[in-house]
Amino acid sequence: MMTSVCSITLATFSFAADKNPDPQSHLVNKIQLQKLDRSSKVNLKNLETETRQTPRKTSLKKITPKPISPVAINLIKEFEGFERQAYIDTDGEAVIGYGLSQIEGKPVQVGDRVSAEQANAALKAQVQEIQQELDRAIKVKLSDRQLSALASLSFNVGVDYIAESTLIRKINAKDYAGAANEFLRWDKANVGGALVQMPGLTRRRQAERQLFLEGQSL
């Protein structure tokens, strides 16, 4: 708008100067044009400065983490058990507490020890991260029991694998019966570089599948 007003004013002065043969008038008009030009530049410069200095208003949505499901915590504890001292899992990784590979962001090392309170806090923190990843992957509404079954599975095999799995695709397609059966496929562990079916994992997958189906009816 500033540029348009200046252009109209300049055109008005120019037209008046063409009709007036007085050299003095030409001089006056020239001075006025120079003042107007300087004034326009100053105004434009001020406008640019104000635009840079004025903070842009942004709408930041505060994300509140969901409460951690006690159903998920209890299910994980039931199958993982508690070990105060670090040990080597079937896949060769050092774990501690409730099958945790990290405590307070630090990788577990053989010889580490942990209290029940530390392990409980670390478990809750990891389950909360899992829930957030699942929230991003799942496009439909699920019950607390369904999400708890998925959190237990994700804790055991890795949430990255589950987020991109056929199980999640079937959930998003609302094929809940088909999704429940997908739990049973994750009953193998890496033993010496080979996938081996484990009876303990089979029992766990059956329990998670049953919990998922129970949650569908709620």
Buried (B, 14 or more C-beta within 10 A) or exposed (E): EEEEEBEEBBEEBEEEBEEEEEEEEEEBBEEBBEEBEEEBEEEEEEEEEEEEEEEEEEEEEEEEEEEBBEBBBEBBBEBBEBBEEBEEBBEEEBBBBBBBBEBEEEEBEEEBEBEEEBBBBBBBBBBBBBBEBBBEBBEEEBBBBBBBBBBBBBBBBEBEEBBEBEBBBBBEEEBBEBBBBBBEEBBBBEEEEEEEEBEEBBEBBEBBBBBBBEBBEE
